């Protein structure tokens, strides 16, 4: 039961990340060439998301022990 809930949670997170990525890509595509400021914000957001995913991965790893 616990493994099933964990798997469902991971799947929901992956779907949410896919939606976030698609929305970000669509936003950049609509604007054409992104300005330096918005490009920097986009990269900052990506960096923060990666850091949080790393933290989440660590938490999940601890739960699986």
PDB file of N, CA, C and O in Angstrom:
ATOM      1  N   UNK A   1       0.829  -1.201   0.000  1.00  0.00           N
ATOM      2  CA  UNK A   1       0.000   0.000   0.000  1.00  0.00           C
ATOM      3  C   UNK A   1       0.871   1.261   0.000  1.00  0.00           C
ATOM      4  O   UNK A   1       0.621   2.201  -0.754  1.00  0.00           O
ATOM      5  N   UNK A   2       1.892   1.264   0.855  1.00  0.00           N
ATOM      6  CA  UNK A   2       2.768   2.436   0.941  1.00  0.00           C
ATOM      7  C   UNK A   2       3.506   2.650  -0.379  1.00  0.00           C
ATOM      8  O   UNK A   2       3.635   3.781  -0.849  1.00  0.00           O
ATOM      9  N   UNK A   3       3.992   1.554  -0.974  1.00  0.00           N
ATOM     10  CA  UNK A   3       4.695   1.660  -2.253  1.00  0.00           C
ATOM     11  C   UNK A   3       3.776   2.191  -3.344  1.00  0.00           C
ATOM     12  O   UNK A   3       4.198   2.975  -4.193  1.00  0.00           O
ATOM     13  N   UNK A   4       2.525   1.764  -3.318  1.00  0.00           N
ATOM     14  CA  UNK A   4       1.562   2.220  -4.325  1.00  0.00           C
ATOM     15  C   UNK A   4       1.311   3.719  -4.176  1.00  0.00           C
ATOM     16  O   UNK A   4       1.268   4.439  -5.174  1.00  0.00           O
ATOM     17  N   UNK A   5       1.148   4.189  -2.959  1.00  0.00           N
ATOM     18  CA  UNK A   5       0.934   5.626  -2.731  1.00  0.00           C
ATOM     19  C   UNK A   5       2.154   6.424  -3.148  1.00  0.00           C
ATOM     20  O   UNK A   5       2.030   7.506  -3.723  1.00  0.00           O
ATOM     21  N   UNK A   6       3.328   5.895  -2.860  1.00  0.00           N
ATOM     22  CA  UNK A   6       4.562   6.571  -3.247  1.00  0.00           C
ATOM     23  C   UNK A   6       4.661   6.660  -4.764  1.00  0.00           C
ATOM     24  O   UNK A   6       5.019   7.708  -5.303  1.00  0.00           O
ATOM     25  N   UNK A   7       4.350   5.574  -5.452  1.00  0.00           N
ATOM     26  CA  UNK A   7       4.387   5.564  -6.914  1.00  0.00           C
ATOM     27  C   UNK A   7       3.373   6.557  -7.491  1.00  0.00           C
ATOM     28  O   UNK A   7       3.681   7.267  -8.448  1.00  0.00           O
ATOM     29  N   UNK A   8       2.174   6.609  -6.919  1.00  0.00           N
ATOM     30  CA  UNK A   8       1.161   7.556  -7.391  1.00  0.00           C
ATOM     31  C   UNK A   8       1.625   8.991  -7.177  1.00  0.00           C
ATOM     32  O   UNK A   8       1.412   9.850  -8.033  1.00  0.00           O
ATOM     33  N   UNK A   9       2.253   9.249  -6.049  1.00  0.00           N
ATOM     34  CA  UNK A   9       2.766  10.588  -5.765  1.00  0.00           C
ATOM     35  C   UNK A   9       3.841  10.979  -6.769  1.00  0.00           C
ATOM     36  O   UNK A   9       3.846  12.102  -7.274  1.00  0.00           O
ATOM     37  N   UNK A  10       4.735  10.069  -7.053  1.00  0.00           N
ATOM     38  CA  UNK A  10       5.797  10.340  -8.028  1.00  0.00           C
ATOM     39  C   UNK A  10       5.199  10.614  -9.401  1.00  0.00           C
ATOM     40  O   UNK A  10       5.643  11.525 -10.100  1.00  0.00           O
ATOM     41  N   UNK A  11       4.202   9.838  -9.789  1.00  0.00           N
ATOM     42  CA  UNK A  11       3.560  10.046 -11.089  1.00  0.00           C
ATOM     43  C   UNK A  11       2.883  11.411 -11.159  1.00  0.00           C
ATOM     44  O   UNK A  11       2.957  12.083 -12.187  1.00  0.00           O
ATOM     45  N   UNK A  12       2.225  11.828 -10.077  1.00  0.00           N
ATOM     46  CA  UNK A  12       1.586  13.153 -10.061  1.00  0.00           C
ATOM     47  C   UNK A  12       2.632  14.251 -10.182  1.00  0.00           C
ATOM     48  O   UNK A  12       2.429  15.230 -10.900  1.00  0.00           O
ATOM     49  N   UNK A  13       3.743  14.091  -9.486  1.00  0.00           N
ATOM     50  CA  UNK A  13       4.816  15.086  -9.564  1.00  0.00           C
ATOM     51  C   UNK A  13       5.373  15.156 -10.979  1.00  0.00           C
ATOM     52  O   UNK A  13       5.599  16.245 -11.506  1.00  0.00           O
ATOM     53  N   UNK A  14       5.594  14.001 -11.593  1.00  0.00           N
ATOM     54  CA  UNK A  14       6.116  13.984 -12.961  1.00  0.00           C
ATOM     55  C   UNK A  14       5.152  14.651 -13.938  1.00  0.00           C
ATOM     56  O   UNK A  14       5.581  15.379 -14.833  1.00  0.00           O
ATOM     57  N   UNK A  15       3.852  14.407 -13.772  1.00  0.00           N
ATOM     58  CA  UNK A  15       2.866  15.057 -14.656  1.00  0.00           C
ATOM     59  C   UNK A  15       2.866  16.568 -14.440  1.00  0.00           C
ATOM     60  O   UNK A  15       2.784  17.338 -15.398  1.00  0.00           O
ATOM     61  N   UNK A  16       2.959  16.987 -13.183  1.00  0.00           N
ATOM     62  CA  UNK A  16       2.987  18.422 -12.887  1.00  0.00           C
ATOM     63  C   UNK A  16       4.233  19.071 -13.486  1.00  0.00           C
ATOM     64  O   UNK A  16       4.158  20.166 -14.042  1.00  0.00           O
ATOM     65  N   UNK A  17       5.366  18.402 -13.374  1.00  0.00           N
ATOM     66  CA  UNK A  17       6.598  18.944 -13.949  1.00  0.00           C
ATOM     67  C   UNK A  17       6.510  19.038 -15.463  1.00  0.00           C
ATOM     68  O   UNK A  17       7.010  19.990 -16.061  1.00  0.00           O
ATOM     69  N   UNK A  18       5.877  18.057 -16.078  1.00  0.00           N
ATOM     70  CA  UNK A  18       5.707  18.103 -17.536  1.00  0.00           C
ATOM     71  C   UNK A  18       4.841  19.296 -17.929  1.00  0.00           C
ATOM     72  O   UNK A  18       5.119  19.973 -18.919  1.00  0.00           O
ATOM     73  N   UNK A  19       3.781  19.551 -17.144  1.00  0.00           N
ATOM     74  CA  UNK A  19       2.916  20.704 -17.440  1.00  0.00           C
ATOM     75  C   UNK A  19       3.674  22.014 -17.249  1.00  0.00           C
ATOM     76  O   UNK A  19       3.530  22.938 -18.049  1.00  0.00           O
ATOM     77  N   UNK A  20       4.476  22.096 -16.195  1.00  0.00           N
ATOM     78  CA  UNK A  20       5.265  23.306 -15.948  1.00  0.00           C
ATOM     79  C   UNK A  20       6.242  23.539 -17.094  1.00  0.00           C
ATOM     80  O   UNK A  20       6.367  24.657 -17.593  1.00  0.00           O
ATOM     81  N   UNK A  21       6.925  22.491 -17.505  1.00  0.00           N
ATOM     82  CA  UNK A  21       7.879  22.610 -18.608  1.00  0.00           C
ATOM     83  C   UNK A  21       7.210  23.022 -19.900  1.00  0.00           C
ATOM     84  O   UNK A  21       7.727  23.869 -20.628  1.00  0.00           O
ATOM     85  N   UNK A  22       6.054  22.424 -20.194  1.00  0.00           N
ATOM     86  CA  UNK A  22       5.330  22.763 -21.421  1.00  0.00           C
ATOM     87  C   UNK A  22       4.869  24.218 -21.390  1.00  0.00           C
ATOM     88  O   UNK A  22       4.960  24.924 -22.395  1.00  0.00           O
ATOM     89  N   UNK A  23       4.377  24.661 -20.239  1.00  0.00           N
ATOM     90  CA  UNK A  23       3.924  26.052 -20.120  1.00  0.00           C
ATOM     91  C   UNK A  23       5.098  27.021 -20.284  1.00  0.00           C
ATOM     92  O   UNK A  23       4.968  28.054 -20.940  1.00  0.00           O
ATOM     93  N   UNK A  24       6.229  26.686 -19.693  1.00  0.00           N
ATOM     94  CA  UNK A  24       7.407  27.554 -19.818  1.00  0.00           C
ATOM     95  C   UNK A  24       7.886  27.608 -21.262  1.00  0.00           C
ATOM     96  O   UNK A  24       8.207  28.681 -21.773  1.00  0.00           O
ATOM     97  N   UNK A  25       7.934  26.452 -21.920  1.00  0.00           N
ATOM     98  CA  UNK A  25       8.364  26.419 -23.320  1.00  0.00           C
ATOM     99  C   UNK A  25       7.407  27.201 -24.213  1.00  0.00           C
ATOM    100  O   UNK A  25       7.838  27.926 -25.110  1.00  0.00           O
ATOM    101  N   UNK A  26       6.105  27.053 -23.964  1.00  0.00           N
ATOM    102  CA  UNK A  26       5.110  27.769 -24.764  1.00  0.00           C
ATOM    103  C   UNK A  26       5.238  29.273 -24.552  1.00  0.00           C
ATOM    104  O   UNK A  26       5.096  30.055 -25.492  1.00  0.00           O
ATOM    105  N   UNK A  27       5.503  29.667 -23.322  1.00  0.00           N
ATOM    106  CA  UNK A  27       5.651  31.089 -23.019  1.00  0.00           C
ATOM    107  C   UNK A  27       6.843  31.684 -23.762  1.00  0.00           C
ATOM    108  O   UNK A  27       6.749  32.772 -24.329  1.00  0.00           O
ATOM    109  N   UNK A  28       7.949  30.972 -23.755  1.00  0.00           N
ATOM    110  CA  UNK A  28       9.141  31.448 -24.461  1.00  0.00           C
ATOM    111  C   UNK A  28       8.876  31.485 -25.962  1.00  0.00           C
ATOM    112  O   UNK A  28       9.276  32.431 -26.641  1.00  0.00           O
ATOM    113  N   UNK A  29       8.206  30.464 -26.481  1.00  0.00           N
ATOM    114  CA  UNK A  29       7.917  30.402 -27.917  1.00  0.00           C
ATOM    115  C   UNK A  29       7.001  31.553 -28.343  1.00  0.00           C
ATOM    116  O   UNK A  29       7.182  32.118 -29.422  1.00  0.00           O
ATOM    117  N   UNK A  30       6.022  31.903 -27.506  1.00  0.00           N
ATOM    118  CA  UNK A  30       5.104  32.996 -27.846  1.00  0.00           C
ATOM    119  C   UNK A  30       5.836  34.326 -27.934  1.00  0.00           C
ATOM    120  O   UNK A  30       5.480  35.183 -28.743  1.00  0.00           O
ATOM    121  N   UNK A  31       6.830  34.494 -27.125  1.00  0.00           N
ATOM    122  CA  UNK A  31       7.564  35.757 -27.098  1.00  0.00           C
ATOM    123  C   UNK A  31       8.685  35.809 -28.114  1.00  0.00           C
ATOM    124  O   UNK A  31       9.333  36.842 -28.279  1.00  0.00           O
ATOM    125  N   UNK A  32       8.916  34.707 -28.792  1.00  0.00           N
ATOM    126  CA  UNK A  32      10.040  34.684 -29.729  1.00  0.00           C
ATOM    127  C   UNK A  32      11.328  34.652 -28.957  1.00  0.00           C
ATOM    128  O   UNK A  32      11.461  33.893 -27.997  1.00  0.00           O
ATOM    129  N   UNK A  33      12.264  35.450 -29.352  1.00  0.00           N
ATOM    130  CA  UNK A  33      13.528  35.508 -28.621  1.00  0.00           C
ATOM    131  C   UNK A  33      13.288  36.184 -27.283  1.00  0.00           C
ATOM    132  O   UNK A  33      12.815  37.318 -27.220  1.00  0.00           O
ATOM    133  N   UNK A  34      13.617  35.480 -26.230  1.00  0.00           N
ATOM    134  CA  UNK A  34      13.402  36.023 -24.886  1.00  0.00           C
ATOM    135  C   UNK A  34      14.409  37.134 -24.619  1.00  0.00           C
ATOM    136  O   UNK A  34      15.552  37.083 -25.075  1.00  0.00           O
ATOM    137  N   UNK A  35      13.970  38.119 -23.885  1.00  0.00           N
ATOM    138  CA  UNK A  35      14.901  39.174 -23.491  1.00  0.00           C
ATOM    139  C   UNK A  35      15.852  38.613 -22.449  1.00  0.00           C
ATOM    140  O   UNK A  35      15.598  37.556 -21.872  1.00  0.00           O
ATOM    141  N   UNK A  36      16.931  39.312 -22.214  1.00  0.00           N
ATOM    142  CA  UNK A  36      17.911  38.842 -21.236  1.00  0.00           C
ATOM    143  C   UNK A  36      17.321  38.653 -19.854  1.00  0.00           C
ATOM    144  O   UNK A  36      17.625  37.670 -19.180  1.00  0.00           O
ATOM    145  N   UNK A  37      16.473  39.590 -19.419  1.00  0.00           N
ATOM    146  CA  UNK A  37      15.901  39.512 -18.074  1.00  0.00           C
ATOM    147  C   UNK A  37      14.976  38.312 -17.933  1.00  0.00           C
ATOM    148  O   UNK A  37      15.060  37.580 -16.947  1.00  0.00           O
ATOM    149  N   UNK A  38      14.097  38.102 -18.906  1.00  0.00           N
ATOM    150  CA  UNK A  38      13.166  36.979 -18.789  1.00  0.00           C
ATOM    151  C   UNK A  38      13.902  35.658 -18.946  1.00  0.00           C
ATOM    152  O   UNK A  38      13.529  34.660 -18.330  1.00  0.00           O
ATOM    153  N   UNK A  39      14.933  35.647 -19.758  1.00  0.00           N
ATOM    154  CA  UNK A  39      15.739  34.440 -19.911  1.00  0.00           C
ATOM    155  C   UNK A  39      16.436  34.107 -18.597  1.00  0.00           C
ATOM    156  O   UNK A  39      16.516  32.941 -18.211  1.00  0.00           O
ATOM    157  N   UNK A  40      16.933  35.116 -17.920  1.00  0.00           N
ATOM    158  CA  UNK A  40      17.584  34.904 -16.626  1.00  0.00           C
ATOM    159  C   UNK A  40      16.582  34.387 -15.600  1.00  0.00           C
ATOM    160  O   UNK A  40      16.908  33.498 -14.813  1.00  0.00           O
ATOM    161  N   UNK A  41      15.357  34.935 -15.600  1.00  0.00           N
ATOM    162  CA  UNK A  41      14.321  34.461 -14.674  1.00  0.00           C
ATOM    163  C   UNK A  41      13.970  33.012 -14.966  1.00  0.00           C
ATOM    164  O   UNK A  41      13.788  32.212 -14.048  1.00  0.00           O
ATOM    165  N   UNK A  42      13.876  32.678 -16.238  1.00  0.00           N
ATOM    166  CA  UNK A  42      13.559  31.313 -16.639  1.00  0.00           C
ATOM    167  C   UNK A  42      14.643  30.355 -16.137  1.00  0.00           C
ATOM    168  O   UNK A  42      14.331  29.305 -15.577  1.00  0.00           O
ATOM    169  N   UNK A  43      15.892  30.709 -16.334  1.00  0.00           N
ATOM    170  CA  UNK A  43      16.993  29.853 -15.880  1.00  0.00           C
ATOM    171  C   UNK A  43      17.017  29.751 -14.358  1.00  0.00           C
ATOM    172  O   UNK A  43      17.314  28.691 -13.808  1.00  0.00           O
ATOM    173  N   UNK A  44      16.706  30.852 -13.681  1.00  0.00           N
ATOM    174  CA  UNK A  44      16.647  30.832 -12.220  1.00  0.00           C
ATOM    175  C   UNK A  44      15.546  29.886 -11.755  1.00  0.00           C
ATOM    176  O   UNK A  44      15.742  29.110 -10.819  1.00  0.00           O
ATOM    177  N   UNK A  45      14.390  29.952 -12.407  1.00  0.00           N
ATOM    178  CA  UNK A  45      13.280  29.067 -12.060  1.00  0.00           C
ATOM    179  C   UNK A  45      13.675  27.607 -12.288  1.00  0.00           C
ATOM    180  O   UNK A  45      13.407  26.748 -11.448  1.00  0.00           O
ATOM    181  N   UNK A  46      14.309  27.333 -13.419  1.00  0.00           N
ATOM    182  CA  UNK A  46      14.745  25.961 -13.714  1.00  0.00           C
ATOM    183  C   UNK A  46      15.715  25.462 -12.646  1.00  0.00           C
ATOM    184  O   UNK A  46      15.639  24.310 -12.218  1.00  0.00           O
ATOM    185  N   UNK A  47      16.613  26.323 -12.225  1.00  0.00           N
ATOM    186  CA  UNK A  47      17.584  25.951 -11.204  1.00  0.00           C
ATOM    187  C   UNK A  47      16.894  25.625  -9.880  1.00  0.00           C
ATOM    188  O   UNK A  47      17.235  24.650  -9.211  1.00  0.00           O
ATOM    189  N   UNK A  48      15.919  26.458  -9.514  1.00  0.00           N
ATOM    190  CA  UNK A  48      15.180  26.217  -8.271  1.00  0.00           C
ATOM    191  C   UNK A  48      14.395  24.913  -8.346  1.00  0.00           C
ATOM    192  O   UNK A  48      14.359  24.152  -7.380  1.00  0.00           O
ATOM    193  N   UNK A  49      13.770  24.656  -9.484  1.00  0.00           N
ATOM    194  CA  UNK A  49      13.004  23.420  -9.652  1.00  0.00           C
ATOM    195  C   UNK A  49      13.936  22.215  -9.549  1.00  0.00           C
ATOM    196  O   UNK A  49      13.606  21.228  -8.892  1.00  0.00           O
ATOM    197  N   UNK A  50      15.089  22.294 -10.190  1.00  0.00           N
ATOM    198  CA  UNK A  50      16.056  21.188 -10.104  1.00  0.00           C
ATOM    199  C   UNK A  50      16.484  20.948  -8.660  1.00  0.00           C
ATOM    200  O   UNK A  50      16.582  19.800  -8.226  1.00  0.00           O
ATOM    201  N   UNK A  51      16.738  22.010  -7.920  1.00  0.00           N
ATOM    202  CA  UNK A  51      17.156  21.872  -6.524  1.00  0.00           C
ATOM    203  C   UNK A  51      16.057  21.211  -5.695  1.00  0.00           C
ATOM    204  O   UNK A  51      16.331  20.333  -4.878  1.00  0.00           O
ATOM    205  N   UNK A  52      14.817  21.637  -5.909  1.00  0.00           N
ATOM    206  CA  UNK A  52      13.705  21.047  -5.164  1.00  0.00           C
ATOM    207  C   UNK A  52      13.491  19.591  -5.547  1.00  0.00           C
ATOM    208  O   UNK A  52      13.171  18.765  -4.692  1.00  0.00           O
ATOM    209  N   UNK A  53      13.666  19.268  -6.825  1.00  0.00           N
ATOM    210  CA  UNK A  53      13.547  17.871  -7.251  1.00  0.00           C
ATOM    211  C   UNK A  53      14.638  17.020  -6.610  1.00  0.00           C
ATOM    212  O   UNK A  53      14.397  15.871  -6.242  1.00  0.00           O
ATOM    213  N   UNK A  54      15.808  17.571  -6.479  1.00  0.00           N
ATOM    214  CA  UNK A  54      16.894  16.855  -5.822  1.00  0.00           C
ATOM    215  C   UNK A  54      16.546  16.591  -4.361  1.00  0.00           C
ATOM    216  O   UNK A  54      16.769  15.495  -3.849  1.00  0.00           O
ATOM    217  N   UNK A  55      16.001  17.600  -3.700  1.00  0.00           N
ATOM    218  CA  UNK A  55      15.567  17.419  -2.306  1.00  0.00           C
ATOM    219  C   UNK A  55      14.486  16.363  -2.217  1.00  0.00           C
ATOM    220  O   UNK A  55      14.528  15.500  -1.340  1.00  0.00           O
ATOM    221  N   UNK A  56      13.515  16.425  -3.122  1.00  0.00           N
ATOM    222  CA  UNK A  56      12.422  15.457  -3.133  1.00  0.00           C
ATOM    223  C   UNK A  56      12.957  14.052  -3.374  1.00  0.00           C
ATOM    224  O   UNK A  56      12.509  13.097  -2.740  1.00  0.00           O
ATOM    225  N   UNK A  57      13.903  13.925  -4.278  1.00  0.00           N
ATOM    226  CA  UNK A  57      14.514  12.630  -4.555  1.00  0.00           C
ATOM    227  C   UNK A  57      15.183  12.074  -3.300  1.00  0.00           C
ATOM    228  O   UNK A  57      15.092  10.879  -3.023  1.00  0.00           O
ATOM    229  N   UNK A  58      15.850  12.933  -2.550  1.00  0.00           N
ATOM    230  CA  UNK A  58      16.490  12.504  -1.304  1.00  0.00           C
ATOM    231  C   UNK A  58      15.462  12.029  -0.289  1.00  0.00           C
ATOM    232  O   UNK A  58      15.658  11.007   0.369  1.00  0.00           O
ATOM    233  N   UNK A  59      14.372  12.765  -0.162  1.00  0.00           N
ATOM    234  CA  UNK A  59      13.311  12.387   0.777  1.00  0.00           C
ATOM    235  C   UNK A  59      12.718  11.040   0.381  1.00  0.00           C
ATOM    236  O   UNK A  59      12.528  10.166   1.228  1.00  0.00           O
ATOM    237  N   UNK A  60      12.428  10.876  -0.897  1.00  0.00           N
ATOM    238  CA  UNK A  60      11.858   9.615  -1.371  1.00  0.00           C
ATOM    239  C   UNK A  60      12.846   8.476  -1.124  1.00  0.00           C
ATOM    240  O   UNK A  60      12.451   7.384  -0.716  1.00  0.00           O
ATOM    241  N   UNK A  61      14.123   8.734  -1.371  1.00  0.00           N
ATOM    242  CA  UNK A  61      15.142   7.720  -1.109  1.00  0.00           C
ATOM    243  C   UNK A  61      15.168   7.300   0.348  1.00  0.00           C
ATOM    244  O   UNK A  61      15.309   6.115   0.651  1.00  0.00           O
ATOM    245  N   UNK A  62      15.034   8.257   1.251  1.00  0.00           N
ATOM    246  CA  UNK A  62      14.996   7.941   2.681  1.00  0.00           C
ATOM    247  C   UNK A  62      13.748   7.143   3.037  1.00  0.00           C
ATOM    248  O   UNK A  62      13.813   6.232   3.863  1.00  0.00           O
ATOM    249  N   UNK A  63      12.614   7.472   2.425  1.00  0.00           N
ATOM    250  CA  UNK A  63      11.371   6.750   2.704  1.00  0.00           C
ATOM    251  C   UNK A  63      11.432   5.310   2.219  1.00  0.00           C
ATOM    252  O   UNK A  63      10.804   4.427   2.802  1.00  0.00           O
ATOM    253  N   UNK A  64      12.182   5.073   1.161  1.00  0.00           N
ATOM    254  CA  UNK A  64      12.261   3.732   0.598  1.00  0.00           C
ATOM    255  C   UNK A  64      13.179   2.818   1.397  1.00  0.00           C
ATOM    256  O   UNK A  64      13.162   1.605   1.187  1.00  0.00           O
ATOM    257  N   UNK A  65      13.977   3.364   2.305  1.00  0.00           N
ATOM    258  CA  UNK A  65      14.897   2.540   3.108  1.00  0.00           C
ATOM    259  C   UNK A  65      14.153   1.743   4.138  1.00  0.00           C
ATOM    260  O   UNK A  65      14.765   0.995   4.901  1.00  0.00           O
TER     261      UNK A  65
END
